[in-house]
Amino acid sequence: MSFQSLGLNSQLVENVSSLGFEQPTPVQQQAIPEILAGHDVLAGAQTGTGKTAAFGLPLLHRLLEGNGTVTEAKQVKALILTPTRELAQQVFDSLSGYAKDTELKVAVAYGGTSMKVQVKALESGVDVLVATPGRLLDHAHVRTVDLSKISYLVLDEADRMLDMGFIDDIKRILKRMHVERQTAFFSATFGKQVKKLAYDILDDPKLIEVTPSNSTAVTVEQMVYPVDKHRKSELLAYLIGSKNWQQVLVFTKTKQGSDELAKELGKDGIKAVSINGDKSQGARQRALDDFKSGKARVLVATDVAARGLDIEQLEYVVNYEMPFKAEDYVHRIGRTGRAGQAGHAISLMSLDEEWALRAIEELLDKRLPQQWLEGYEPDPTIEPPENRRRGRSSDKRRAKAKSQIHKNRGRYRSRK
């Protein structure tokens, strides 16, 4: 199957071909015809499956075929909502490439940058606006954009938007829009809240699920290394150095933790940069550029900052800390193994994070392989600092831990 056989506008097909895409991915094969036919779509799509083209190409096609170029000031024909700045920029770049040599206007609006530039782009009206919810409402409040005539709405990575607390913003945005519109809803995971929102705003949607919901790409090899918390940075440096990993994306839970880990790796001679919500958009972009160009070997990021990162042929993702939410594990390791390429997802798990592993395995409905590395075996007899502060240390607990370590050794080694 080719993009041309899907019935897309010839200019769009030519542009996609010039970008190096010859065959549509499974999610594109299923979503494009449904959106072209005018149906609402509910799609379960992992990061890296080509979902931007899955909704972007048919959206641009419908605008072109309908002669729907914008003439009125501050009007928007199609809106694409994304959870983060990075994803908004990525989607904008992709759509701009798809719409090359057409009359369609594509604009982007997100926080952390001046509104003046965005206002200038919106003044004459745009066909497609890619935006984060907060910044879009900023523009709506000062009346630099009118959402009342939007014909097409896409919620990209809707689960992440809800995780980040954007549900109220999304509802405010929907109130400003006309009820009669075509809506596409893309999400990597489908929790109860995600499903409720989807069926509240979709009209008899076509369900597209190229892989089971809450699943990971089969091309990603996953491994969990149990290790004491205070030795995680040491183990990470060892893995990167001994295995000669050249481009590694590492996830931490906190902004401070991402900065501290980048400094620690630097002390070990490994060039690392960090991105998190406390950094300006310019600083985040410079860090990402250094990582992509090879100037930095490691990019340390929080979940929010890393959302939407598009790094070609990224082979290694490391969970330096297990995520608070099991769904975030799916998103994290979705950064590797993209477009059918091989990838590796490594998790460094301390004893107090075993609950997080159990939650992930329950979500994925499978056990993740574990392996103890020689010289880095965890010591369960070490009392966690939080327990020591609460006075929970006991000879009985230590005896139980010593017994458990021998059981674990045989269990973990059997998985090698």
C-alpha positions as CSV (number, residue, x, y, z in Angstrom):
1,M,0.0,0.0,0.0
2,S,1.2,3.5,-0.8
3,F,0.2,7.0,0.3
4,Q,-1.2,7.6,-3.1
5,S,-3.5,4.6,-2.9
6,L,-5.1,6.1,0.2
7,G,-6.5,8.9,-2.0
8,L,-4.5,11.8,-0.6
9,N,-3.9,15.0,-2.4
10,S,-1.1,14.6,-5.0
11,Q,1.0,17.5,-3.5
12,L,0.8,15.9,-0.1
13,V,1.9,12.6,-1.5
14,E,4.8,14.3,-3.2
15,N,5.8,16.1,0.0
16,V,5.7,12.9,2.0
17,S,7.8,11.1,-0.5
18,S,10.4,13.9,-0.5
19,L,10.6,13.4,3.3
20,G,11.5,9.7,2.7
21,F,8.2,8.1,3.6
22,E,7.1,5.6,1.0
23,Q,4.8,3.2,2.8
24,P,2.2,4.2,5.4
25,T,2.5,2.6,8.8
26,P,-0.4,0.4,10.2
27,V,-2.0,3.3,12.1
28,Q,-1.8,5.5,9.0
29,Q,-3.3,2.8,6.9
30,Q,-6.3,2.6,9.2
31,A,-6.7,6.2,10.4
32,I,-6.3,8.2,7.1
33,P,-9.3,6.6,5.3
34,E,-11.6,7.1,8.3
35,I,-10.6,10.8,8.7
36,L,-10.9,11.4,5.0
37,A,-14.4,10.0,5.2
38,G,-15.3,12.5,7.8
39,H,-15.6,10.1,10.8
40,D,-14.5,10.9,14.4
41,V,-11.6,8.6,15.3
42,L,-10.5,7.1,18.6
43,A,-7.0,5.7,18.1
44,G,-4.7,3.8,20.4
45,A,-1.2,4.6,19.1
46,Q,2.2,4.3,20.7
47,T,4.8,7.0,20.3
48,G,6.8,6.3,17.1
49,T,4.1,4.7,15.1
50,G,3.6,7.6,12.7
51,K,0.5,9.1,14.3
52,T,1.3,12.7,13.4
53,A,1.0,11.8,9.7
54,A,-2.0,9.6,10.5
55,F,-4.1,12.6,11.5
56,G,-2.1,15.4,9.8
57,L,-2.2,14.2,6.2
58,P,-6.0,13.6,6.0
59,L,-6.6,16.9,7.9
60,L,-4.5,18.9,5.4
61,H,-6.2,17.0,2.5
62,R,-9.7,18.0,3.7
63,L,-8.7,21.6,4.0
64,L,-7.1,21.6,0.5
65,E,-10.0,19.8,-1.2
66,G,-12.5,22.1,0.6
67,N,-10.7,25.2,-0.6
68,G,-10.8,26.1,3.1
69,T,-7.9,28.6,3.3
70,V,-8.5,31.2,6.0
71,T,-9.3,34.8,5.0
72,E,-10.8,36.2,8.3
73,A,-8.4,37.6,10.9
74,K,-7.9,35.5,14.1
75,Q,-9.9,32.5,12.7
76,V,-8.6,28.9,12.9
77,K,-9.9,26.0,10.8
78,A,-8.2,23.1,12.5
79,L,-6.8,22.8,16.0
80,I,-4.3,20.3,17.3
81,L,-3.8,20.2,21.0
82,T,-0.6,18.7,22.5
83,P,0.5,18.4,26.2
84,T,4.0,19.9,25.9
85,R,6.0,22.5,24.1
86,E,8.3,20.0,22.6
87,L,5.5,17.9,21.1
88,A,3.8,21.0,19.8
89,Q,7.0,22.1,18.0
90,Q,7.5,18.6,16.6
91,V,3.9,18.4,15.2
92,F,4.2,21.9,13.8
93,D,7.5,21.0,12.0
94,S,5.9,17.8,10.6
95,L,2.8,19.5,9.3
96,S,4.8,22.4,7.8
97,G,6.7,19.8,5.8
98,Y,3.6,18.0,4.7
99,A,2.0,21.3,3.7
100,K,5.0,22.6,1.7
101,D,4.1,24.3,-1.6
102,T,0.4,24.5,-0.7
103,E,-1.6,27.6,0.3
104,L,-2.3,26.3,3.8
105,K,-1.0,28.3,6.8
106,V,0.3,26.3,9.8
107,A,1.1,28.1,13.1
108,V,2.2,27.0,16.6
109,A,1.5,28.5,20.0
110,Y,3.0,27.3,23.4
111,G,4.3,28.8,26.6
112,G,7.8,29.8,27.5
113,T,8.1,32.1,24.4
114,S,6.8,35.5,23.5
115,M,3.2,35.8,22.6
116,K,4.0,38.7,20.2
117,V,5.4,36.4,17.5
118,Q,2.4,34.1,17.9
119,V,-0.1,37.0,17.7
120,K,1.5,38.1,14.5
121,A,1.1,34.7,13.0
122,L,-2.6,34.5,14.1
123,E,-3.5,38.0,13.0
124,S,-4.4,37.1,9.4
125,G,-5.9,33.7,10.4
126,V,-4.4,30.2,10.0
127,D,-5.6,27.0,8.6
128,V,-4.0,24.7,11.2
129,L,-3.0,25.8,14.7
130,V,-0.9,23.5,16.9
131,A,-1.0,24.5,20.5
132,T,-0.7,23.6,24.2
133,P,-3.9,24.1,26.2
134,G,-2.6,26.8,28.6
135,R,-1.1,29.1,25.9
136,L,-4.2,28.6,23.7
137,L,-6.4,29.9,26.5
138,D,-4.1,32.8,27.0
139,H,-4.7,33.8,23.4
140,A,-8.4,33.2,23.7
141,H,-8.7,35.4,26.8
142,V,-7.0,38.4,25.1
143,R,-9.0,37.7,21.9
144,T,-6.0,37.1,19.6
145,V,-7.6,33.9,18.4
146,D,-11.2,32.9,17.7
147,L,-12.1,29.2,18.2
148,S,-15.7,29.4,17.3
149,K,-15.3,28.3,13.6
150,I,-13.0,25.3,14.1
151,S,-14.1,22.4,11.9
152,Y,-11.4,19.9,12.9
153,L,-10.0,19.1,16.4
154,V,-7.2,16.7,17.2
155,L,-6.2,15.7,20.8
156,D,-2.7,14.3,20.5
157,E,-1.4,12.2,23.4
158,A,-4.6,12.9,25.3
159,D,-3.6,10.7,28.2
160,R,-0.6,12.8,29.0
161,M,-2.7,16.0,28.9
162,L,-5.0,14.5,31.5
163,D,-2.1,13.3,33.6
164,M,-0.7,16.9,33.5
165,G,-4.0,18.3,34.8
166,F,-5.3,19.9,31.6
167,I,-8.8,18.4,31.8
168,D,-10.3,21.8,33.0
169,D,-8.4,23.7,30.3
170,I,-9.7,21.3,27.6
171,K,-13.3,21.7,28.8
172,R,-12.9,25.5,28.6
173,I,-11.5,25.2,25.1
174,L,-14.4,22.9,24.0
175,K,-16.9,25.5,25.2
176,R,-15.5,28.0,22.9
177,M,-15.8,25.7,19.9
178,H,-18.7,24.9,17.7
179,V,-20.4,21.6,18.5
180,E,-20.4,20.4,14.9
181,R,-16.8,19.4,14.1
182,Q,-14.7,16.4,13.3
183,T,-12.6,15.1,16.1
184,A,-9.7,12.7,16.3
185,F,-8.5,11.5,19.7
186,F,-5.0,9.8,19.9
187,S,-3.7,8.2,23.1
188,A,-1.0,5.6,23.9
189,T,-2.9,4.4,27.0
190,F,-6.6,4.3,27.9
191,G,-7.4,4.8,31.6
192,K,-10.9,5.4,32.9
193,Q,-10.6,9.2,32.7
194,V,-9.2,9.0,29.2
195,K,-12.1,6.9,28.0
196,K,-14.7,9.2,29.6
197,L,-13.3,12.3,28.0
198,A,-13.1,10.5,24.6
199,Y,-16.7,9.4,24.6
200,D,-17.8,12.8,25.9
201,I,-16.4,14.7,22.9
202,L,-16.5,12.1,20.1
203,D,-19.5,11.3,17.9
204,D,-19.8,7.6,17.0
205,P,-16.0,7.2,16.7
206,K,-14.2,4.7,14.6
207,L,-11.9,2.7,16.9
208,I,-8.4,2.2,15.7
209,E,-6.0,0.1,17.7
210,V,-3.0,-1.2,15.8
211,T,-1.5,-2.7,19.0
212,P,-3.2,-3.6,22.3
213,S,-3.8,-0.6,24.5
214,N,-1.2,0.0,27.3
215,S,1.4,-2.1,25.4
216,T,5.0,-1.6,24.4
217,A,6.6,-2.0,21.0
218,V,7.8,-5.6,20.3
219,T,11.1,-4.2,18.9
220,V,12.1,-2.9,22.3
221,E,14.2,-5.2,24.5
222,Q,13.4,-4.5,28.2
223,M,15.5,-5.3,31.2
224,V,15.3,-4.5,34.9
225,Y,18.5,-4.2,37.0
226,P,17.9,-4.3,40.8
227,V,20.4,-2.1,42.5
228,D,20.8,-0.1,45.7
229,K,19.5,3.4,45.3
230,H,22.8,5.0,46.3
231,R,24.7,3.1,43.6
232,K,22.4,3.9,40.7
233,S,24.5,6.7,39.2
234,E,27.6,4.4,39.5
235,L,25.8,1.6,37.7
236,L,24.5,3.9,35.0
237,A,28.0,5.3,34.3
238,Y,29.3,1.7,34.2
239,L,26.7,0.6,31.7
240,I,27.2,3.6,29.4
241,G,31.0,3.3,29.5
242,S,31.5,-0.5,29.4
243,K,28.9,-1.1,26.7
244,N,29.9,2.1,24.7
245,W,26.4,3.5,24.5
246,Q,26.6,6.7,22.5
247,Q,23.1,8.2,22.7
248,V,21.1,7.5,25.9
249,L,17.9,9.2,27.1
250,V,17.6,8.9,30.9
251,F,14.4,9.6,32.9
252,T,14.3,10.9,36.4
253,K,11.3,11.8,38.6
254,T,12.2,15.3,39.5
255,K,13.6,18.5,38.0
256,Q,16.4,18.7,40.6
257,G,17.2,15.1,40.1
258,S,17.7,15.5,36.4
259,D,20.2,18.4,36.9
260,E,22.1,16.5,39.7
261,L,22.4,13.3,37.6
262,A,23.8,15.2,34.6
263,K,26.4,16.7,36.9
264,E,27.3,13.3,38.4
265,L,27.7,11.7,34.9
266,G,29.9,14.7,33.9
267,K,32.2,13.9,36.9
268,D,32.6,10.4,35.4
269,G,33.7,11.8,32.1
270,I,30.3,11.3,30.4
271,K,29.0,14.5,28.7
272,A,25.4,14.9,29.8
273,V,22.8,17.6,29.5
274,S,19.4,17.9,31.2
275,I,16.0,19.3,30.3
276,N,13.1,19.9,32.8
277,G,10.2,22.3,33.3
278,D,12.4,24.9,35.2
279,K,14.6,25.6,32.2
280,S,13.6,28.1,29.5
281,Q,12.5,26.9,26.1
282,G,15.8,28.1,24.6
283,A,17.9,26.2,27.2
284,R,15.8,23.1,26.6
285,Q,16.3,23.4,22.8
286,R,20.0,23.9,23.1
287,A,20.3,20.8,25.3
288,L,18.3,18.8,22.8
289,D,20.3,20.0,19.9
290,D,23.6,19.1,21.7
291,F,22.2,15.6,22.3
292,K,21.0,15.1,18.7
293,S,24.3,16.3,17.2
294,G,26.4,14.1,19.5
295,K,27.9,16.8,21.5
296,A,26.3,15.3,24.6
297,R,26.2,11.6,25.0
298,V,23.3,11.5,27.6
299,L,20.1,13.5,27.8
300,V,18.6,13.4,31.3
301,A,14.9,14.4,31.4
302,T,11.8,14.5,33.4
303,D,8.6,12.9,32.0
304,V,7.0,16.2,31.2
305,A,10.0,17.7,29.5
306,A,10.6,14.6,27.4
307,R,7.1,14.4,26.1
308,G,7.2,14.8,22.4
309,L,10.9,14.4,21.9
310,D,11.6,13.0,18.4
311,I,15.1,11.6,18.2
312,E,15.8,9.4,15.2
313,Q,17.3,6.0,15.8
314,L,17.5,6.4,19.6
315,E,18.6,3.0,20.8
316,Y,18.7,3.4,24.6
317,V,16.2,4.6,27.1
318,V,17.0,4.3,30.9
319,N,14.6,4.6,33.7
320,Y,17.0,5.9,36.3
321,E,14.0,6.0,38.7
322,M,10.8,4.0,38.2
323,P,7.9,6.2,37.2
324,F,5.1,7.2,39.7
325,K,2.5,6.0,37.2
326,A,2.7,2.7,35.3
327,E,1.4,4.4,32.1
328,D,4.5,6.7,32.1
329,Y,6.6,3.6,31.6
330,V,4.9,3.0,28.3
331,H,5.5,6.6,27.2
332,R,9.1,6.6,28.4
333,I,10.3,3.5,26.5
334,G,8.2,4.6,23.5
335,R,11.1,7.0,22.8
336,T,13.1,4.0,21.4
337,G,12.1,1.3,19.0
338,R,10.4,3.8,16.8
339,A,9.1,3.0,13.3
340,G,10.0,-0.7,13.7
341,Q,13.7,-0.1,14.7
342,A,15.3,-2.1,17.5
343,G,15.6,-0.4,20.9
344,H,16.6,-1.1,24.5
345,A,14.8,0.0,27.6
346,I,16.8,-0.4,30.9
347,S,15.3,0.2,34.3
348,L,17.4,0.6,37.5
349,M,15.2,-0.5,40.3
350,S,15.9,-0.1,44.0
351,L,14.1,-2.2,46.6
352,D,11.7,0.6,47.6
353,E,10.5,0.8,43.9
354,E,9.4,-2.8,43.6
355,W,5.8,-1.6,43.9
356,A,6.2,0.4,40.8
357,L,7.5,-2.6,38.9
358,R,4.5,-4.6,40.0
359,A,2.2,-1.9,38.7
360,I,4.0,-1.8,35.3
361,E,3.8,-5.6,35.0
362,E,0.1,-5.5,35.8
363,L,-0.5,-2.8,33.2
364,L,1.4,-4.7,30.5
365,D,0.1,-8.1,31.7
366,K,3.5,-9.6,31.6
367,R,6.6,-10.1,33.7
368,L,9.7,-8.0,32.8
369,P,13.0,-9.8,32.8
370,Q,15.4,-9.0,35.7
371,Q,19.1,-9.5,36.1
372,W,21.6,-8.9,38.9
373,L,24.9,-7.5,37.6
374,E,28.0,-8.8,39.3
375,G,29.4,-6.2,41.6
376,Y,26.1,-4.3,41.8
377,E,23.9,-6.8,43.6
378,P,21.4,-5.1,45.9
379,D,21.7,-5.6,49.6
380,P,18.2,-5.9,51.2
381,T,19.6,-5.8,54.7
382,I,20.3,-2.0,54.2
383,E,17.5,-0.2,55.9
384,P,15.9,2.5,53.7
385,P,16.6,6.0,55.2
386,E,12.9,6.8,55.5
387,N,12.3,3.7,57.6
388,R,15.3,4.5,59.9
389,R,13.8,8.0,60.5
390,R,10.5,6.4,61.5
391,G,12.2,3.9,63.8
392,R,11.1,0.8,61.9
393,S,14.5,-1.0,62.0
394,S,14.3,-4.5,63.6
395,D,16.2,-7.7,63.8
396,K,13.2,-9.6,62.6
397,R,13.0,-7.5,59.4
398,R,16.7,-7.9,58.7
399,A,16.4,-11.7,59.2
400,K,13.5,-11.8,56.7
401,A,15.5,-9.7,54.2
402,K,18.5,-12.0,54.4
403,S,16.3,-14.9,53.7
404,Q,14.7,-13.2,50.8
405,I,18.0,-12.2,49.1
406,H,18.9,-15.9,48.7
407,K,15.5,-16.6,47.1
408,N,15.9,-13.6,44.8
409,R,19.3,-14.6,43.6
410,G,18.0,-17.9,42.2
411,R,15.0,-16.2,40.7
412,Y,16.8,-13.4,39.0
413,R,19.6,-15.5,37.7
414,S,17.2,-18.0,36.2
415,R,16.0,-15.1,34.0
416,K,19.4,-14.3,32.6
